[in-house]
Amino acid sequence: MNHRQRFEALMRHEPCDKIMFDLIAQPQVTDNIVKAMNVKDFDELCVKWDIGMRHIDHKDYTSAFLPNSRSSYEELVKKGEYTDIWGITRRRVRNEFGFYDEAVSMPFVDMETLEDVEAYNWPPVDIMDFSHLKEDCAKYHDDYVVVFGSPGIMDILTGTGHGRGFDRLMLDLAMEDPVIYALLDKRNDFFLEMVDRALSAAADVIDVLWLGDDYGMQTGQMMSLPMWRKVFKPRMKAYIDLAHKYGVKAMFHSCGANRPLIPDWIEMGLDIYQAVQTDAVGMEAEGLFRDFGKDIVFHGMIGQQSVLSQGTPDDVRKFVRDTIKASGGTGYICAPTHFLELDVPLENALAMYECDRTP
């Protein structure tokens, strides 16, 4: 099987000759691995490690500066601080392993009325330019599974929280404040229109739409199931329906203990659940494959906050092999539960990606 044949089989939950792997990592980690492996660039690394997916990030198609875009990565390093398209200022904050870009302003926090929301300078979708998207995707489409987007598409809970403050956001949701619904929809409407334009331009060379929002904590959900169903389910389903309208699979990123949401995601037609944080309560791989493995594809499961960062290379190999075995050889794409982060030792990354992939 080649990568595309393998993907088609695993999406049908049919046996595969080997499990597909995906490589998602923080930009700093990618740079470090490329250097350590003595390869020319990320594409050469993906060939060396037999990675079946190639990612095209929507953030690389904006005329405004956005964080983590490979094209503006060096600019971000030099500036150390930037304001994103939503008006949220982020500052580079260093830790013992590297850095993260943390929100240091909350421009939505003082919005008290719907008039305040409407008066804000919201970004127009016209800042996105997809004129070269089809060409960029076509470079990979014959040989690989092309994934367009990132967990930042939709991202209405987390993204709005960065501008409103998460304590205020959750209080607003509990109080059913019309202002929070208006704020969620400003972000949601932008991304729905953006996705429609992108897929209209290049759906025939895109296999998967990647979107996300974080609904889980380590031990449970951030909100009740009825609240999620009322506020977030219909907004999320709009993206799934849009992807399917263009013949594209929908992949949804969500960290945390999300097991109670999976039946709804299946009912909504979600194709791939990405992240699958097996470190969280109720998210053990064996149980997820047993209860849902015939109805949805899982992407992730290799614990970023546990075995990848805290274990030994032998621990990583065993975890990967045990997860592949639990999958039954299909319906699974092996990847970190989030992204490879800076606290993952290089030898653990090597152990994961050079592991035996046969079911």
C-alpha positions in Angstrom: 0.0 0.0 0.0 1.1 3.6 -0.6 0.1 6.4 1.8 -3.1 7.3 0.0 -4.3 3.7 -0.3 -3.5 3.2 3.4 -5.5 6.3 4.3 -8.5 5.2 2.3 -8.4 1.7 3.9 -8.1 3.0 7.5 -11.0 5.5 6.9 -13.1 2.5 5.9 -11.8 0.7 9.0 -10.3 -2.0 6.8 -7.0 -3.8 7.5 -3.8 -1.9 6.6 -0.4 -3.3 5.9 1.0 -0.9 8.5 -0.2 2.0 10.6 0.1 5.5 9.1 2.2 7.9 11.1 1.9 11.7 11.2 4.6 14.1 12.4 3.3 17.2 14.2 5.6 19.3 16.3 6.4 22.8 17.6 8.5 24.7 15.1 11.5 24.7 17.4 11.2 20.9 17.9 11.0 20.4 14.1 14.2 22.5 13.6 16.0 20.5 16.2 15.1 17.2 14.8 16.0 18.2 11.2 19.5 19.2 12.4 19.9 16.1 14.6 18.8 13.8 11.7 21.2 15.5 9.3 18.5 16.0 6.7 17.9 19.1 4.5 14.5 20.1 5.6 11.2 18.9 7.0 10.1 17.3 3.8 13.2 15.2 3.7 12.6 14.2 7.4 9.1 13.1 6.5 10.4 10.9 3.7 13.1 9.4 6.0 10.5 8.6 8.7 7.8 7.5 6.2 5.2 10.1 7.3 1.9 9.7 5.4 0.5 13.2 5.9 1.5 16.6 4.8 0.1 19.7 6.5 -0.8 23.0 4.8 -1.3 25.7 7.5 -4.0 28.2 6.9 -2.0 30.8 8.8 0.5 30.9 5.8 -2.2 32.5 3.6 -2.8 35.7 5.4 -1.6 39.2 4.5 -1.5 40.1 8.2 1.1 38.8 10.6 0.2 35.6 12.5 2.1 33.5 15.0 3.8 30.2 14.3 3.6 30.6 10.5 6.8 29.2 9.0 7.1 32.1 6.6 7.1 34.6 9.5 8.9 32.5 12.1 12.1 34.5 12.0 10.2 37.8 12.2 8.5 36.5 15.3 11.8 35.6 16.9 13.1 39.1 16.3 10.1 40.9 17.6 9.3 38.8 20.7 5.8 40.3 20.8 3.1 40.7 18.3 -0.6 41.5 18.0 -2.7 38.9 16.2 -5.6 39.6 13.8 -8.0 39.5 16.7 -6.2 42.4 18.5 -4.7 40.1 21.2 -1.1 40.9 22.1 1.1 37.9 22.7 4.5 37.9 24.3 7.2 35.3 24.0 7.6 33.8 27.5 10.6 31.5 28.1 10.8 28.4 30.2 13.4 25.8 30.9 12.9 24.1 27.5 12.2 27.0 25.2 9.3 29.4 24.9 5.6 29.9 24.4 3.7 32.9 23.1 1.3 33.9 25.8 -1.6 36.4 25.6 -0.9 39.5 27.6 -3.9 41.6 26.6 -7.6 40.9 26.7 -9.4 43.3 24.3 -12.8 41.7 24.7 -12.9 41.8 28.5 -14.7 45.2 28.8 -17.4 44.4 26.2 -20.7 44.6 28.1 -23.3 45.1 25.3 -23.9 43.8 21.8 -23.1 47.3 20.6 -19.7 47.0 22.1 -19.1 43.8 20.1 -20.3 45.3 16.9 -18.1 48.4 17.4 -14.9 46.3 17.6 -12.5 46.2 14.7 -13.0 42.6 13.6 -10.7 41.1 10.9 -12.3 40.7 7.5 -11.9 37.4 5.7 -10.4 39.3 2.8 -7.0 39.2 4.7 -6.8 35.6 3.6 -5.4 35.0 0.1 -5.8 31.4 -1.2 -4.7 32.1 -4.8 -1.6 29.8 -4.3 -3.3 27.2 -2.1 -4.1 24.7 -4.8 -0.6 24.8 -6.2 0.9 24.2 -2.7 -1.4 21.3 -2.0 -1.0 19.7 -5.4 2.8 19.3 -4.7 1.9 16.6 -2.2 -1.4 15.3 -3.3 -0.3 12.5 -5.6 1.8 10.7 -2.9 0.5 11.9 0.5 -2.6 12.7 2.4 -3.0 16.5 2.4 -4.3 18.1 5.5 -5.4 21.8 5.4 -5.8 23.9 8.5 -4.8 23.6 12.2 -6.5 23.4 15.6 -6.8 27.2 15.4 -9.6 26.9 12.9 -12.9 27.3 14.8 -11.2 27.3 18.2 -14.0 29.5 19.5 -13.8 28.5 23.2 -10.1 28.8 23.5 -9.6 31.6 21.1 -12.3 33.8 22.6 -11.0 33.0 26.1 -7.7 34.5 25.2 -9.4 37.8 24.5 -12.1 37.7 27.2 -10.3 35.8 30.0 -11.3 32.2 30.7 -12.9 33.0 34.1 -15.1 35.7 32.5 -15.8 33.4 29.5 -17.0 30.5 31.6 -19.1 32.9 33.8 -20.7 34.4 30.7 -21.6 30.9 29.4 -23.1 29.9 32.7 -25.2 33.2 32.8 -26.2 32.8 29.1 -24.9 36.3 28.4 -25.8 37.3 24.8 -22.4 39.1 24.5 -20.5 35.8 24.8 -22.6 34.2 22.0 -21.9 37.3 19.8 -18.2 37.0 20.5 -18.1 33.3 19.7 -19.9 33.9 16.5 -17.6 36.7 15.4 -14.7 34.2 15.4 -16.9 31.3 14.1 -18.3 33.3 11.2 -14.8 34.4 10.2 -13.4 30.8 10.1 -16.5 29.3 8.4 -16.2 31.8 5.6 -12.4 31.3 5.4 -12.8 27.5 5.2 -15.4 27.9 2.5 -13.1 30.0 0.4 -10.1 27.7 0.9 -12.0 24.6 0.0 -13.6 26.3 -3.0 -10.1 27.1 -4.2 -8.5 23.7 -3.6 -10.8 20.9 -2.4 -9.8 18.6 -5.2 -6.2 18.5 -3.7 -7.2 18.5 0.0 -8.0 15.3 1.8 -8.6 16.5 5.3 -9.8 19.7 7.0 -8.2 20.2 10.4 -10.0 22.2 13.0 -10.2 22.3 16.7 -11.4 23.5 20.1 -10.4 22.3 23.6 -13.4 21.1 25.6 -11.6 18.8 28.1 -9.5 19.1 31.2 -7.4 16.4 32.7 -10.3 14.8 34.6 -13.4 15.8 32.7 -15.1 18.4 30.5 -14.9 22.2 30.9 -18.7 22.4 30.9 -21.8 20.2 31.2 -22.8 18.1 28.2 -26.1 20.1 27.8 -24.2 23.3 27.6 -21.8 21.9 25.1 -24.7 20.6 23.0 -26.5 23.9 23.1 -23.6 26.3 22.4 -20.8 24.4 20.6 -22.3 21.3 18.9 -24.2 23.2 16.2 -21.3 25.5 15.5 -18.9 22.6 15.2 -21.3 20.6 13.0 -21.3 23.5 10.5 -17.6 22.8 9.7 -18.1 19.1 9.4 -21.0 19.6 7.0 -18.9 22.2 5.0 -16.0 19.8 4.7 -18.3 17.0 3.5 -20.0 19.3 1.0 -16.6 19.6 -0.7 -15.8 15.8 -0.4 -13.2 16.4 2.3 -12.8 14.6 5.6 -13.1 16.5 8.9 -10.5 16.1 11.6 -11.1 17.8 15.0 -8.5 18.5 17.7 -9.6 18.6 21.3 -7.4 18.1 24.3 -8.5 16.5 27.6 -11.0 14.0 28.9 -13.5 14.1 26.0 -14.9 10.5 26.1 -18.5 11.7 26.8 -18.5 13.8 23.7 -17.4 11.1 21.3 -20.9 9.6 20.6 -22.1 13.1 19.7 -19.1 13.6 17.4 -19.8 10.3 15.6 -23.5 11.3 15.3 -22.4 14.6 13.7 -20.3 12.8 11.1 -16.9 13.6 12.4 -14.3 11.5 10.5 -11.1 11.9 12.7 -10.7 12.8 16.3 -7.2 14.3 16.7 -5.2 14.5 19.9 -6.9 11.7 21.9 -5.1 12.5 25.1 -4.7 9.1 26.6 -3.2 10.6 29.7 -6.6 12.0 30.7 -9.3 10.3 32.7 -11.4 7.7 30.7 -9.2 8.1 27.6 -7.4 4.8 27.6 -6.7 3.6 24.1 -8.1 0.1 24.6 -11.5 1.3 25.7 -11.7 3.9 23.0 -11.0 1.5 20.2 -13.4 -1.1 21.8 -16.3 1.3 22.2 -15.8 3.7 19.2 -13.2 2.3 16.9 -15.6 1.1 14.2 -17.2 4.5 13.9 -14.4 7.1 14.0 -10.7 7.3 13.2 -8.3 8.2 16.0 -5.2 10.4 15.4 -2.7 10.8 18.3 -2.8 8.8 21.5 1.0 8.7 22.2 1.2 10.7 25.4 3.0 14.0 25.2 2.7 14.7 28.9 3.6 11.2 30.0 5.5 8.6 28.0 7.0 10.9 25.3 8.4 13.5 27.8 8.8 11.3 30.9 9.6 7.8 29.7 12.6 6.1 28.2 12.9 5.1 24.6 11.9 1.5 25.5 8.8 2.9 27.3 7.9 4.8 24.1 8.4 1.8 21.8 6.2 -0.3 24.1 3.5 2.3 24.3 3.4 2.7 20.5 3.3 -1.0 19.9 0.6 -1.5 22.5 -1.5 1.3 20.9 -1.1 -0.2 17.4 -2.1 -3.6 18.8 -5.2 -2.0 20.5 -6.2 -0.5 17.1 -6.6 -3.8 15.5 -4.5 -2.5 12.6 -6.9 0.1 11.2 -8.9 3.3 12.1 -5.8 4.8 13.6 -3.1 7.4 12.7 -0.2 7.3 15.1 1.0 10.7 16.4 1.6 12.6 19.6 -1.4 13.4 21.7 -0.8 17.1 21.0 2.4 18.2 19.2 5.9 17.1 20.0 6.9 19.7 22.6 10.3 20.9 23.6 10.5 18.7 26.7 10.5 15.5 24.6 14.0 14.1 24.4 15.3 13.5 20.9 15.8 9.8 21.6 12.2 9.4 22.5 11.0 11.0 19.3 13.4 8.7 17.4 12.0 5.7 19.3 8.4 6.6 18.3 9.0 7.3 14.6 11.4 4.4 14.0 9.1 1.9 15.8 7.7 -1.2 14.0 4.4 -0.1 12.4 3.0 -3.5 11.5 -0.3 -4.4 13.2 
